[in-house]
Amino acid sequence: MVCGGFSCSKNALAALNVLYFIVALILIGVAAYSQVVSIIVSLSLVGGVIASGVFLMLIAIIGYVGAVKHHQVLLFFYMVILFLLFLFQFSIACACLAVNADQRSYFANQAWTAASEKSLTAVQNKYDCCGYSDPIKYPHPSCAKLACCNNSTKPADPVCSKDFKPNETLTYNGICKPCESEMKEAIHTAFSSTGGVGLFFSFTEIIGVWITIRYRNQKDPRANPSSFL
């Protein structure tokens, strides 16, 4: 049975905005959880989903107030902004899903370069890895305290020294793996899970726009029958 009455539309829109608030928390939570560690926060696509989740939370509050009060101005701006948010979130989600392995590696490399030493140290400790791609050639936080440097029976790598400085002439024994190889699967999961959740929930926003259009064009039976609110 189609929900066509004023009260039904009002309750449906109010409930939908409660759902949007929960969806916003899910988007933020999934995207944040998908960050491999704090370094991945720098990835623009995943960060875009977090931003859309925060924005959706604010829009949900406006939509709920507009639905309860049948406020024409609030509902109009809510409807327009929600549609724009759908376009943004849909585009970001599709971009996350469309990113290939080389592009993911590029984004991660850029994030690594821009991240603080504290963040990079957290990555190395989490994955027991040293540096991003080539620990010998490129600078990175000290790897001296990593388990791979202290628990191996092989001769220690130069990178395990507290005084290590990047030098292409040094010999790398591979005791500590580069973080790039350790992070590949986690980065893939970050993009695919964030993109999938964002794409799924973006379509609910179109439903919200449709209900809002119908609700705005309905008369409040409690108001003066001759006035259209």
trRosetta pair geometry for C-beta under 8 A, 3 or more apart (Angstrom, degrees):
i j d omega theta_ij theta_ji phi_ij phi_ji
3 8 4.1 -154 -166 150 95 126
3 9 6.4 151 137 -70 102 58
3 12 5.5 112 127 -49 158 146
4 8 6.8 36 45 67 27 136
4 9 7.4 3 -168 -50 19 105
4 214 7.9 -102 -135 179 59 134
5 8 4.3 88 60 10 88 108
5 9 6.7 -156 90 -8 43 87
6 9 6.0 -60 -150 37 26 107
6 10 6.2 26 154 -20 64 109
6 215 7.9 101 -144 -140 59 71
6 218 4.8 177 -101 146 84 133
6 219 6.9 -74 -84 79 135 48
6 220 6.3 143 -170 -114 148 41
6 221 5.8 -179 38 -12 151 97
7 10 5.6 -54 -146 36 31 114
7 11 6.2 25 158 -14 66 108
8 11 6.0 -57 -145 40 27 106
8 12 6.1 28 155 -21 64 111
9 12 5.6 -56 -143 37 28 112
9 13 6.2 25 159 -17 65 107
9 211 6.4 171 -156 -170 85 89
9 214 5.8 -136 -130 110 137 107
9 215 4.3 177 150 -94 123 88
9 218 6.1 133 46 11 154 156
10 13 6.1 -60 -149 37 25 105
10 14 6.3 22 155 -16 63 110
10 67 5.8 139 -157 175 64 87
10 68 7.5 97 -175 -101 106 31
10 70 6.9 -48 -106 -71 115 96
10 215 6.5 127 -76 -140 53 121
11 14 5.7 -55 -144 39 31 111
11 15 6.0 30 157 -18 66 109
12 15 5.8 -56 -146 39 27 109
12 16 6.2 31 153 -24 63 108
12 211 5.8 -132 112 -148 115 141
13 16 5.5 -50 -144 33 31 115
13 17 6.6 29 156 -18 63 103
13 63 6.9 -129 168 167 96 100
13 67 4.1 -169 107 -118 113 131
13 208 7.4 100 -136 -145 77 73
13 211 5.1 179 -83 132 89 124
13 212 6.3 108 -125 -81 129 65
13 215 5.4 -15 -37 -51 148 161
14 17 6.0 -58 -153 35 30 108
14 18 6.8 34 148 -19 63 102
14 64 5.7 75 -140 -139 70 73
14 67 4.4 -170 -68 113 74 140
14 68 6.0 80 -100 -63 123 78
15 18 5.5 -50 -153 32 37 114
15 19 6.5 40 147 -19 66 102
16 19 5.3 -51 -154 35 36 115
16 20 6.4 42 146 -24 66 100
16 63 7.7 -73 93 139 94 137
16 204 7.5 -177 -160 169 100 104
16 207 7.0 -148 -137 111 139 105
16 208 5.3 171 145 -99 137 90
16 211 6.4 138 0 51 160 158
17 20 5.1 -39 -144 30 40 117
17 21 6.6 48 152 -23 62 96
17 60 4.6 147 -171 -161 81 75
17 61 7.7 159 170 -59 121 16
17 63 4.1 -171 -102 97 131 112
17 64 4.1 -163 108 -64 144 81
17 67 6.4 -165 -1 1 137 140
17 208 7.5 101 -72 -131 70 124
18 21 5.7 -49 -156 29 34 114
18 22 6.8 30 147 -14 63 103
18 60 7.5 132 -75 180 16 119
18 64 6.9 87 -55 -98 67 125
19 22 5.7 -57 -153 39 36 110
19 23 6.0 39 148 -23 69 106
19 204 7.1 -110 122 169 126 147
20 23 5.3 -51 -142 37 33 115
20 24 6.3 41 154 -26 65 100
20 56 5.8 -134 177 168 99 101
20 57 7.7 178 134 -96 86 36
20 59 7.1 -80 150 91 144 93
20 60 3.8 -173 97 -98 114 116
20 63 7.0 48 41 52 152 144
20 204 7.4 -172 -86 116 80 122
20 205 7.7 84 -111 -92 115 78
20 208 6.9 40 -64 -82 131 150
21 24 5.7 -47 -151 28 30 114
21 25 6.9 29 149 -16 60 102
21 57 5.9 74 -132 -133 65 70
21 60 4.3 -177 -62 125 76 155
21 61 7.3 84 -90 -56 114 69
21 64 7.8 1 -38 -40 124 135
22 25 5.7 -53 -156 35 36 111
22 26 6.5 36 147 -20 66 104
23 26 5.4 -54 -150 36 35 113
23 27 6.2 38 152 -22 68 103
23 53 7.9 -141 126 -132 69 85
23 56 6.7 -71 95 137 101 144
23 201 4.8 152 -163 -155 127 140
23 204 6.8 -157 -83 64 164 147
24 27 5.7 -50 -146 34 31 112
24 28 6.3 27 156 -14 64 107
24 53 4.7 133 -160 -173 66 72
24 54 7.0 120 -173 -80 114 17
24 56 4.2 -169 -91 90 106 104
24 57 3.8 170 140 -63 162 82
24 60 6.4 -124 -16 -8 134 138
25 28 5.9 -56 -146 40 30 108
25 29 5.9 29 155 -19 65 113
25 53 7.5 151 -53 179 13 116
25 57 7.3 88 -50 -92 66 118
26 29 5.6 -59 -142 41 28 111
26 30 5.9 23 162 -16 67 108
26 53 7.8 -144 70 -133 51 125
26 197 6.7 -142 136 -174 104 131
26 201 7.4 155 81 -62 124 155
27 30 6.2 -55 -140 38 23 104
27 31 6.1 17 162 -12 61 113
27 49 6.0 -139 -178 164 102 92
27 50 7.3 170 135 -105 90 36
27 52 6.8 -83 157 90 151 89
27 53 3.4 -167 95 -95 117 119
27 56 6.9 71 31 39 149 141
27 197 6.3 174 -106 128 65 118
27 198 6.3 81 -131 -90 108 76
27 201 6.6 -115 -67 59 110 153
28 31 6.1 -61 -144 42 24 106
28 32 5.9 20 160 -16 64 114
28 50 5.6 76 -124 -140 68 74
28 53 4.1 -174 -52 121 78 147
28 54 6.5 87 -86 -57 123 71
28 57 7.8 -3 -28 -38 132 130
29 32 5.9 -60 -141 41 24 107
29 33 6.0 22 160 -17 64 111
30 33 5.8 -57 -142 40 27 109
30 34 6.1 28 156 -23 63 110
30 193 6.0 -140 178 140 110 105
30 194 6.0 162 124 -99 101 63
30 197 4.9 59 88 21 167 169
31 34 5.6 -57 -147 35 28 113
31 35 7.4 45 148 -36 58 87
31 46 5.5 156 -160 -177 97 84
31 47 7.8 138 168 -91 130 23
31 49 4.6 -179 -93 97 140 114
31 50 4.6 -152 106 -66 146 83
31 53 6.7 -158 14 -10 134 143
31 194 4.7 75 -103 -123 76 115
31 197 7.9 -133 -50 69 78 132
31 198 7.9 56 -68 -56 112 111
32 35 5.8 -34 -165 4 39 113
32 50 6.5 91 -58 -106 80 121
34 40 7.6 -114 121 124 69 144
34 46 6.4 -141 96 -143 119 131
34 189 6.4 -153 -141 120 92 81
34 190 3.8 130 161 -131 100 67
34 191 7.7 167 166 -26 135 26
34 193 5.3 -171 -94 71 129 118
34 194 5.0 -124 45 -47 166 105
35 38 6.8 40 150 -99 133 24
35 39 7.9 160 -180 61 98 49
35 40 4.2 174 -152 77 73 111
35 41 5.4 16 -130 -62 142 68
35 43 8.0 -176 -115 27 82 112
35 46 6.9 147 -80 138 77 146
35 190 6.5 80 -85 -128 25 128
36 39 6.9 -29 71 61 103 95
36 40 4.5 113 24 -28 84 138
36 123 7.1 46 118 -120 113 100
36 126 7.8 152 156 101 86 152
36 183 5.6 27 -146 -146 164 104
36 186 4.4 88 -110 133 106 130
36 187 6.2 -31 -48 -70 130 66
36 190 6.2 -72 -42 -51 78 137
37 40 6.5 113 52 5 42 96
37 119 6.8 157 120 -167 106 79
37 122 5.0 -177 170 118 144 111
37 123 5.0 -162 45 -82 141 73
37 126 5.7 -173 -63 -5 136 157
38 41 5.5 -25 -170 -2 55 120
38 115 7.3 129 108 -146 86 118
38 119 4.4 -111 86 -126 110 105
38 122 6.2 54 22 67 105 150
39 42 6.4 -44 175 13 51 111
39 108 8.0 58 129 -157 115 74
39 111 5.3 108 161 141 85 108
39 112 6.0 26 -173 -93 135 56
39 115 4.2 -26 -122 -92 87 156
39 119 4.7 138 -67 153 76 118
39 120 6.5 79 -80 -81 128 55
39 122 7.7 -176 -24 70 95 104
39 123 5.4 -6 -3 -55 137 132
40 43 5.3 -15 -174 -4 68 116
40 46 6.6 3 154 61 97 156
40 108 7.3 -24 -105 -117 84 82
40 111 6.1 45 -110 160 36 162
40 187 7.0 -166 -114 -109 127 81
40 190 6.0 -97 177 -138 149 167
41 46 7.8 -114 -129 97 31 115
41 47 6.5 79 179 -85 57 105
41 111 7.9 145 58 -152 46 122
42 47 7.3 -35 -174 -44 12 135
42 110 7.3 -147 128 113 122 83
42 111 3.8 155 75 -131 119 89
42 114 5.3 154 -148 79 155 124
42 115 6.2 -122 -18 -70 142 85
43 46 4.5 46 92 26 114 108
43 47 6.1 167 85 -15 56 93
43 107 5.1 59 -127 160 96 121
43 108 7.3 -11 -82 -81 114 55
43 111 5.5 -34 -58 -69 71 139
43 190 7.4 97 49 130 160 137
44 47 5.5 -63 -143 44 28 114
44 48 6.2 40 156 -32 65 101
44 107 7.4 -120 23 -141 82 115
45 48 5.6 -47 -153 23 30 116
45 49 7.3 29 150 -16 60 97
45 92 6.1 159 -158 -164 71 84
45 95 5.3 -141 -128 111 121 113
45 96 5.0 158 154 -82 125 80
45 99 6.8 -144 13 -45 171 140
45 107 7.3 -40 12 -132 108 157
45 191 6.9 31 98 -123 133 92
45 194 7.8 127 126 103 91 135
45 195 7.9 -7 154 -74 120 100
46 49 5.9 -49 -159 29 39 110
46 50 6.9 40 145 -16 65 102
46 96 6.8 98 -75 -111 63 121
46 190 5.8 -25 -93 158 146 107
46 191 6.8 -98 -67 -92 103 58
46 194 5.2 47 -124 104 84 177
47 50 5.5 -51 -153 35 40 114
47 51 6.3 42 149 -21 69 104
48 51 5.5 -52 -148 35 34 113
48 52 6.4 33 154 -18 66 103
48 88 7.7 -139 177 166 109 96
48 92 4.2 -150 116 -130 129 139
48 95 7.9 27 58 63 150 133
49 52 5.7 -52 -146 37 33 110
49 53 6.4 39 151 -23 63 104
49 89 7.3 82 -122 -140 66 80
49 92 5.6 -178 -66 130 72 132
49 93 6.9 90 -97 -78 111 72
49 96 6.9 10 -44 -48 129 148
49 194 5.0 168 42 177 167 109
49 195 7.6 -121 -71 -78 143 44
49 197 7.9 87 -172 80 139 100
49 198 4.8 -97 -127 -77 116 138
50 53 5.6 -54 -153 32 32 115
50 54 6.7 31 152 -17 65 102
51 54 5.9 -53 -151 35 33 109
51 55 6.3 30 152 -16 65 109
52 55 5.5 -55 -144 41 34 112
52 56 6.0 41 154 -25 67 105
52 85 6.4 134 -153 -165 95 91
52 88 5.9 -179 -101 112 119 110
52 89 4.4 138 -178 -90 156 94
52 92 6.4 -167 -21 38 141 150
52 198 7.1 76 74 -138 141 114
53 56 5.6 -50 -144 33 29 113
53 57 6.7 37 153 -24 61 101
54 57 5.7 -51 -157 27 32 115
54 58 7.0 27 149 -13 63 102
55 58 5.8 -55 -156 36 37 109
55 59 6.3 34 149 -17 69 108
55 85 6.1 -167 116 -119 121 121
56 59 5.5 -55 -143 40 35 112
56 60 6.2 44 154 -29 66 103
56 85 6.2 137 -84 175 80 146
56 89 7.6 39 -59 -69 124 144
56 205 7.8 -97 -123 -89 115 122
57 60 5.7 -49 -149 27 28 115
57 61 7.1 30 152 -19 59 100
58 61 5.9 -52 -159 29 35 111
58 62 6.8 32 148 -14 65 104
59 62 5.6 -55 -152 39 38 112
59 63 6.0 38 151 -20 70 108
59 78 6.5 130 -169 -142 87 77
59 81 5.7 -158 -117 113 121 120
59 82 5.9 145 171 -82 141 79
59 85 6.3 -93 -23 -30 166 160
60 63 5.6 -54 -143 39 30 112
60 64 6.3 34 156 -23 64 105
61 64 5.9 -52 -147 32 29 111
61 65 6.6 25 155 -14 62 106
62 65 6.0 -60 -152 38 30 108
62 66 6.2 27 154 -17 66 112
62 74 6.0 -158 178 -167 88 102
62 77 7.3 -74 162 96 141 104
62 78 5.2 -172 118 -93 108 103
62 81 7.9 29 77 59 150 143
63 66 5.6 -57 -143 41 30 112
63 67 6.1 32 157 -22 66 107
63 74 7.9 172 -99 150 30 101
63 75 7.8 78 -132 -114 63 59
63 78 4.6 132 -88 -159 77 139
63 82 7.1 60 -75 -65 131 132
63 208 7.0 -23 -146 -171 156 125
63 212 7.4 -82 -139 -89 105 124
64 67 5.8 -54 -146 34 29 111
64 68 6.4 25 157 -16 64 107
65 68 6.0 -57 -146 37 29 108
65 69 6.2 -1 165 8 65 115
65 71 7.0 -10 129 19 82 135
65 74 6.3 -91 97 179 96 160
66 69 6.5 -72 -138 53 24 92
66 70 7.6 61 168 -112 57 10
66 71 4.7 -102 -132 55 66 97
66 74 3.4 -156 -93 113 108 115
66 75 4.4 160 169 -64 130 68
66 78 5.3 -132 22 -16 160 148
67 70 7.4 17 -169 -72 26 49
67 75 7.4 109 -69 -94 53 103
67 215 7.0 -24 -124 164 81 161
69 74 7.4 62 68 37 115 144
70 75 7.6 -13 -163 -37 39 138
70 215 7.5 -136 -123 160 82 101
70 220 5.4 138 100 -73 174 124
70 229 5.9 68 126 123 121 111
71 74 4.0 43 97 24 119 115
71 75 6.1 161 84 -17 61 89
72 75 5.8 -60 -143 40 26 111
72 76 6.3 29 158 -25 64 106
72 216 6.3 97 -129 -146 74 97
72 229 6.8 -141 -40 173 111 58
73 76 5.8 -53 -149 30 29 111
73 77 6.6 17 159 -7 64 106
74 77 6.2 -62 -148 43 30 101
74 78 5.8 34 154 -24 66 113
75 78 5.4 -54 -140 38 29 117
75 79 6.1 34 158 -25 64 105
75 212 5.6 175 -171 -165 95 102
75 215 6.8 -133 -147 95 143 109
75 216 5.0 172 124 -85 141 107
76 79 5.9 -56 -152 31 27 111
76 80 6.6 19 155 -13 63 107
76 216 7.0 94 -69 -120 71 150
77 80 5.8 -55 -145 40 34 108
77 81 5.9 27 160 -13 69 111
78 81 6.2 -61 -141 43 24 104
78 82 5.9 26 160 -23 63 113
78 212 6.3 -153 99 -132 107 149
79 82 5.9 -56 -143 35 23 112
79 83 6.6 22 157 -18 59 106
79 209 5.5 100 -155 -136 79 73
79 212 4.3 -169 -89 114 103 143
79 213 6.5 108 -138 -61 143 71
79 216 7.4 -50 -40 -30 146 141
80 83 6.0 -59 -155 34 29 109
80 84 6.6 24 151 -14 64 107
81 84 5.6 -55 -148 39 35 111
81 85 6.1 39 151 -23 67 106
82 85 5.5 -52 -146 36 31 114
82 86 6.5 40 150 -26 62 99
82 205 5.4 -168 173 -169 93 100
82 208 5.4 -106 174 104 151 123
82 209 5.5 -172 99 -72 118 87
82 212 7.3 133 39 -5 148 154
83 86 5.5 -45 -153 27 35 116
83 87 6.9 35 150 -17 63 100
83 205 7.4 162 -94 144 35 108
83 206 7.8 69 -114 -104 74 59
83 209 5.1 72 -72 -100 93 143
84 87 5.7 -50 -154 33 36 112
84 88 6.5 33 150 -16 66 106
85 88 5.6 -55 -147 40 34 111
85 89 5.9 27 159 -14 70 110
85 205 6.2 -133 91 -152 100 154
86 89 6.1 -59 -139 42 25 104
86 90 5.8 27 161 -21 64 113
86 202 5.5 118 -148 -175 69 88
86 205 4.0 -168 -83 98 103 133
86 206 6.0 102 -136 -58 157 73
86 209 7.3 -63 -19 -28 146 130
87 90 5.9 -56 -141 38 23 111
87 91 6.3 23 159 -19 60 110
88 91 5.9 -61 -151 35 26 109
88 92 6.4 20 157 -14 64 109
89 92 5.8 -55 -144 39 31 108
89 93 6.1 31 157 -20 66 109
89 198 5.6 -148 180 -175 92 100
89 201 7.7 -69 153 91 143 88
89 202 4.4 -176 106 -103 113 111
89 205 7.2 114 47 -3 138 152
90 93 5.9 -56 -145 37 27 110
90 94 6.3 25 157 -17 63 108
90 198 7.9 -179 -92 142 28 94
90 199 6.8 75 -132 -122 60 65
90 202 4.5 153 -72 158 76 157
91 94 5.9 -57 -148 38 28 109
91 95 6.3 29 153 -21 63 108
92 95 5.5 -55 -149 35 31 114
92 96 6.5 35 152 -22 65 102
92 195 7.9 -146 129 -112 65 75
92 198 6.3 -77 94 158 97 155
93 96 5.7 -51 -152 31 32 113
93 97 6.6 23 153 -12 64 107
93 194 7.7 -146 -120 130 71 68
93 195 4.7 124 -166 -156 62 63
93 196 7.6 160 -166 -40 106 10
93 197 7.9 -138 -125 74 117 48
93 198 3.4 -161 -90 101 111 110
93 199 3.9 172 146 -59 140 74
93 202 6.0 -134 5 -21 147 137
94 97 5.8 -61 -149 42 33 107
94 98 5.9 25 156 -18 69 115
94 195 7.2 132 -66 -159 10 111
94 199 6.7 101 -61 -94 62 114
95 98 5.8 -61 -138 41 28 107
95 99 6.7 47 158 -44 63 93
95 195 7.5 -146 71 -112 49 117
96 99 6.2 -39 -156 2 28 114
96 191 4.8 -173 -173 -167 84 76
96 192 7.3 180 144 -79 98 23
96 194 5.4 -113 -166 91 159 97
96 195 3.0 -164 93 -73 115 109
96 198 6.8 92 27 39 143 136
97 191 7.3 164 -79 150 31 93
97 192 6.6 77 -113 -122 68 58
97 195 3.9 178 -48 145 79 148
97 196 6.9 104 -85 -61 114 63
97 199 6.8 5 -27 -37 138 141
99 103 4.6 -129 -161 94 85 126
99 104 5.4 107 141 -61 117 82
99 107 7.4 -20 -158 -7 144 140
99 191 5.4 -94 56 -161 128 152
100 103 5.1 92 53 14 68 104
100 104 7.0 -126 103 -7 33 91
101 104 5.7 -54 -146 35 31 112
101 105 6.4 31 155 -19 64 106
101 184 7.7 16 -149 -156 100 108
101 188 7.7 -15 -105 -88 77 110
102 105 5.7 -55 -151 36 31 113
102 106 6.4 34 150 -22 65 104
103 106 5.4 -50 -148 33 35 114
103 107 6.4 34 154 -17 67 103
104 107 5.9 -54 -148 37 31 109
104 108 6.2 29 154 -18 65 109
104 184 7.8 94 113 -146 128 66
104 187 5.2 132 173 134 118 123
104 188 6.5 22 -158 -80 170 64
104 191 6.2 -99 -106 -22 116 150
105 108 5.8 -56 -145 39 30 111
105 109 6.2 33 154 -23 64 107
105 180 7.0 45 -140 -158 98 112
105 184 7.7 -9 -84 -111 91 89
105 187 8.0 116 -77 101 47 160
106 109 5.7 -56 -149 34 28 112
106 110 6.5 27 154 -17 64 105
107 110 5.8 -56 -150 37 31 110
107 111 6.3 31 152 -19 65 107
107 187 8.0 156 80 -168 106 127
108 111 5.5 -54 -147 37 33 113
108 112 6.2 38 152 -24 66 103
108 132 7.8 166 132 -155 96 118
108 180 7.2 131 111 -124 133 77
108 183 6.5 157 -160 114 148 134
108 187 5.4 -45 -73 -112 133 152
109 112 5.6 -49 -147 32 31 114
109 113 6.5 32 153 -20 62 105
109 132 6.4 116 -119 159 70 147
109 133 7.3 8 -109 -36 109 121
109 180 7.8 14 -78 -104 87 114
110 113 5.8 -54 -150 34 31 112
110 114 6.4 16 157 -8 65 112
111 114 6.0 -66 -145 44 29 102
111 115 6.0 41 156 -41 67 107
112 115 5.8 -48 -143 16 27 117
112 120 6.8 82 -156 -104 77 104
112 123 7.9 -76 -115 40 94 170
112 132 4.6 78 167 -90 166 140
112 179 7.7 152 -112 83 136 131
115 119 4.2 -108 177 84 115 133
115 120 5.5 137 103 -52 120 86
116 119 4.8 98 57 5 78 101
116 120 7.1 -146 96 -3 42 87
117 120 5.6 -55 -145 40 35 111
117 121 6.1 41 154 -24 67 105
117 141 5.2 126 -165 -83 88 109
118 121 5.8 -53 -149 34 28 113
118 122 6.6 32 151 -21 61 104
119 122 5.6 -52 -154 31 33 114
119 123 6.7 35 149 -19 64 101
120 123 5.6 -49 -153 32 37 113
120 124 6.5 35 152 -16 67 104
120 140 6.4 -146 162 -158 137 80
120 141 5.0 157 103 -10 110 117
121 124 5.7 -55 -148 38 33 110
121 125 6.2 31 155 -17 67 107
121 141 4.4 -100 -76 131 83 171
121 142 8.0 15 -108 49 105 68
122 125 5.9 -55 -145 38 30 109
122 126 6.2 32 156 -24 64 109
123 126 5.8 -57 -147 34 28 112
123 127 6.3 -12 169 15 66 110
123 129 7.4 -49 137 61 85 105
123 179 5.7 49 142 -147 116 150
123 183 7.3 -10 -165 -77 116 131
124 127 6.8 -76 -139 54 23 83
124 128 7.5 54 170 -117 57 13
124 129 5.7 -120 -132 71 62 62
124 130 6.1 56 -139 -97 117 43
124 131 8.0 54 -97 -14 117 29
124 140 7.4 122 -69 162 137 119
124 141 6.2 -144 7 69 147 114
124 143 6.4 -121 -174 -106 142 82
124 146 6.3 -85 156 -86 103 124
124 179 6.4 -86 -90 -73 65 127
125 128 7.4 16 -164 -72 25 51
125 146 7.1 -143 -100 -105 53 81
127 179 5.8 109 75 -130 140 84
127 182 4.0 119 176 140 135 144
127 183 6.5 -75 -70 -62 165 79
128 146 5.7 130 -148 -171 66 106
128 147 5.2 -41 -129 47 123 104
128 148 5.2 127 167 -29 99 105
128 176 7.2 -130 154 -137 70 89
128 177 8.0 58 107 39 76 92
128 182 7.8 -178 62 -122 63 159
129 146 7.8 -140 34 -146 12 150
129 148 7.5 54 -92 -1 30 150
129 176 6.2 133 -151 172 37 90
129 177 5.1 -55 -122 83 94 76
129 178 6.1 35 -178 148 114 16
129 179 3.9 140 107 -82 136 65
129 181 7.7 -180 -128 57 141 82
129 182 4.6 -141 -53 8 146 148
129 183 7.8 -113 38 -30 161 91
130 135 4.4 30 119 -105 103 143
130 140 6.6 131 175 99 65 147
130 143 3.9 10 -117 -102 115 151
130 146 6.4 -123 -69 6 97 164
130 148 7.1 -121 -26 71 109 135
130 149 7.8 87 -66 -52 135 108
130 157 7.7 175 58 84 165 147
130 159 5.1 105 160 139 149 144
130 176 3.8 58 -3 125 121 135
130 177 7.4 137 27 71 77 29
130 178 6.8 -67 73 -101 61 42
130 179 7.2 -168 52 -36 16 86
131 134 6.6 -66 134 89 144 25
131 135 3.4 -178 10 -95 140 70
131 138 6.0 126 -157 74 120 96
131 140 4.0 -149 -97 -18 68 159
131 143 7.5 -53 -22 -52 77 132
131 159 7.0 -87 -20 -139 117 147
131 178 5.5 -53 88 -127 91 81
131 179 6.5 -163 93 4 36 95
132 138 6.7 -42 41 89 96 143
132 140 6.9 -178 -12 -91 73 126
132 178 6.3 20 126 -176 24 103
132 179 5.4 -52 -115 56 42 104
132 180 5.4 68 168 -50 65 95
133 138 6.8 57 53 18 86 142
133 178 5.4 41 -147 -174 17 150
133 180 4.9 35 -91 -21 65 145
134 137 4.3 19 109 29 124 109
134 138 5.7 102 70 6 81 99
134 172 7.7 -123 -166 -45 78 167
134 178 6.6 -26 -68 -92 26 138
135 138 7.3 -77 -120 55 18 77
135 140 6.3 -68 -131 29 73 140
135 143 7.0 -4 -152 -21 136 152
135 157 7.5 45 99 145 139 143
135 159 4.5 -4 148 -91 127 155
135 172 6.6 134 65 -128 97 131
135 176 6.7 60 -43 89 167 110
135 178 6.1 -154 -33 -93 90 81
136 158 6.9 68 -114 63 90 122
136 159 6.8 -101 -78 -56 59 108
136 166 6.7 108 154 -145 39 69
136 167 6.9 -69 178 67 84 52
136 168 6.7 100 132 -112 106 38
136 170 5.2 -157 -148 73 114 108
136 172 4.6 -108 -44 -60 129 121
137 166 5.8 38 167 -166 20 112
137 168 5.5 37 -105 -89 86 82
138 166 6.0 -28 -163 -115 0 143
139 166 5.3 -90 -66 -27 62 128
140 143 7.2 32 104 -43 115 102
140 159 8.0 11 62 -152 117 118
142 145 7.1 63 116 5 104 89
142 162 6.1 17 -147 -136 136 56
142 164 7.0 141 -123 37 73 107
143 146 4.8 -29 -173 1 76 127
143 148 7.7 -36 173 67 114 104
143 149 5.7 140 135 -44 90 137
143 159 4.9 21 44 144 136 99
143 160 5.9 -74 99 -97 98 49
143 164 7.5 -7 33 28 92 153
143 176 5.7 170 177 90 144 178
144 149 6.0 -128 -149 115 28 163
144 160 5.6 101 -110 -178 55 54
144 161 6.5 -30 -91 143 106 10
144 162 4.6 10 -63 -77 162 69
144 164 7.7 -178 -56 -4 96 113
145 149 7.4 58 48 56 8 129
145 150 7.4 -4 -160 -30 32 130
146 149 4.8 90 66 6 86 103
146 150 7.1 174 89 2 45 93
146 160 7.6 -109 48 -116 99 85
146 176 5.9 65 98 -112 149 133
147 150 6.0 -76 -142 50 33 96
147 151 5.1 -4 177 5 77 124
148 151 6.9 -54 -106 47 18 92
148 152 6.2 30 -180 -40 53 118
148 175 5.5 146 158 140 97 84
148 176 4.0 127 104 -94 140 79
148 177 7.4 -138 -122 8 164 68
149 152 7.0 -54 -142 13 13 112
149 156 6.3 51 -161 -142 80 100
149 157 7.1 -93 -112 40 87 94
149 159 7.6 -121 -92 98 120 81
149 160 3.6 157 -142 -125 119 114
149 175 6.6 100 -95 116 49 131
149 176 6.1 -11 -56 -51 80 123
150 160 7.9 166 -51 -156 58 124
152 156 7.4 137 70 -94 116 60
152 175 4.8 -76 -38 -152 176 119
154 173 5.9 175 145 152 131 139
154 175 5.4 -161 73 -91 125 107
155 173 6.2 178 75 -76 87 164
156 160 4.5 -104 -176 63 107 144
156 161 7.5 113 134 -52 125 73
156 173 7.9 153 137 34 16 142
156 175 6.9 -59 -140 8 41 165
157 160 5.1 110 62 -10 74 100
157 172 6.0 27 -146 -147 116 60
157 173 4.8 -141 -86 37 86 97
157 174 7.5 158 -83 12 130 19
157 175 4.8 -148 -24 27 111 112
157 176 6.2 -111 30 18 147 95
158 161 5.9 -37 -173 6 51 115
158 164 5.8 124 146 -121 78 108
158 167 7.6 -77 140 51 156 107
158 170 4.5 -57 12 -174 164 141
158 171 7.3 122 -18 59 116 55
158 172 7.2 -79 30 -92 100 61
159 164 5.3 73 -132 -142 38 165
159 172 7.3 33 -16 -123 114 93
159 176 6.3 -107 87 48 130 130
160 164 7.4 112 44 -51 22 135
160 175 7.1 -13 -46 74 128 139
160 176 7.1 150 -69 -14 92 128
161 164 4.5 131 69 -55 90 85
167 170 4.8 89 84 -18 99 106
174 177 7.0 27 -169 -88 76 60
177 181 5.6 -84 166 63 119 124
177 182 5.9 125 102 -45 121 106
178 181 5.7 91 73 7 85 97
178 182 7.5 -165 101 0 47 94
179 182 5.3 -66 -149 46 45 111
179 183 5.5 33 159 -18 80 116
180 183 6.2 -69 -142 41 22 103
180 184 6.9 46 158 -54 60 89
181 184 6.2 -25 -154 -14 32 115
182 186 8.0 8 135 7 64 119
183 186 5.2 -69 -158 50 58 111
183 187 5.4 58 147 -28 89 106
184 187 6.0 -62 -150 36 24 108
184 188 6.4 24 155 -18 63 107
185 188 5.6 -52 -148 35 33 113
185 189 6.4 33 153 -18 65 105
186 189 5.7 -53 -150 36 32 112
186 190 6.4 40 150 -27 64 103
187 190 5.4 -47 -150 28 34 117
187 191 6.7 27 156 -12 65 103
188 191 6.2 -60 -153 39 30 104
188 192 6.1 16 159 -9 68 115
189 192 6.1 -62 -135 45 28 103
189 193 5.6 18 172 -11 68 115
190 193 6.7 -59 -135 41 15 100
190 194 6.1 7 167 -9 55 120
191 194 6.2 -68 -144 43 21 106
191 195 5.9 16 164 -15 63 117
192 195 5.9 -58 -140 42 24 109
192 196 6.0 25 161 -21 63 111
193 196 5.8 -54 -142 36 27 110
193 197 6.3 22 162 -13 63 108
194 197 6.2 -58 -146 40 26 105
194 198 6.1 23 158 -16 63 114
195 198 5.8 -60 -143 41 27 111
195 199 6.1 26 160 -20 66 109
196 199 5.9 -56 -145 35 26 108
196 200 6.3 26 158 -20 63 108
197 200 5.9 -56 -147 35 29 111
197 201 6.3 9 164 -2 65 112
198 201 6.5 -68 -144 46 25 97
198 202 6.1 36 158 -37 64 107
199 202 5.8 -49 -146 19 28 116
199 203 7.7 29 159 -21 57 96
200 203 6.9 -65 -178 21 32 105
201 204 5.5 -39 -163 19 57 116
201 205 7.6 66 145 -25 67 92
202 205 5.8 -44 -170 17 47 117
202 206 7.9 50 140 -18 65 92
203 206 5.7 -38 -164 21 51 114
203 207 7.3 54 142 -16 66 97
204 207 5.4 -47 -160 32 47 117
204 208 6.6 53 142 -23 69 100
205 208 5.2 -46 -152 32 40 118
205 209 6.7 45 149 -21 66 98
206 209 5.6 -48 -151 32 36 112
206 210 6.5 36 150 -19 65 104
207 210 5.7 -55 -150 36 33 112
207 211 6.3 30 154 -16 67 106
208 211 5.9 -55 -144 38 30 108
208 212 6.2 32 156 -22 64 108
209 212 5.8 -57 -148 36 28 113
209 213 6.5 32 154 -22 64 104
210 213 5.9 -52 -152 30 30 111
210 214 6.7 25 153 -13 63 106
211 214 5.8 -59 -152 40 34 109
211 215 5.9 32 153 -21 69 112
212 215 5.6 -56 -140 39 30 111
212 216 6.2 33 160 -23 65 106
213 216 6.1 -54 -148 32 25 110
213 217 6.8 11 158 -8 59 113
214 217 6.2 -73 -156 42 29 104
214 218 6.7 30 152 -30 66 110
215 218 5.9 -57 -152 23 34 114
219 223 7.0 -125 179 57 83 113
219 225 7.5 55 163 -141 145 52
219 228 5.9 -79 -100 -124 94 69
219 229 7.1 92 -144 35 58 73
220 223 4.1 71 82 -3 107 112
220 229 5.1 -21 8 58 118 122
223 227 5.7 -93 148 75 117 107
223 229 5.2 162 -64 -1 174 132
224 227 4.3 62 72 11 105 107
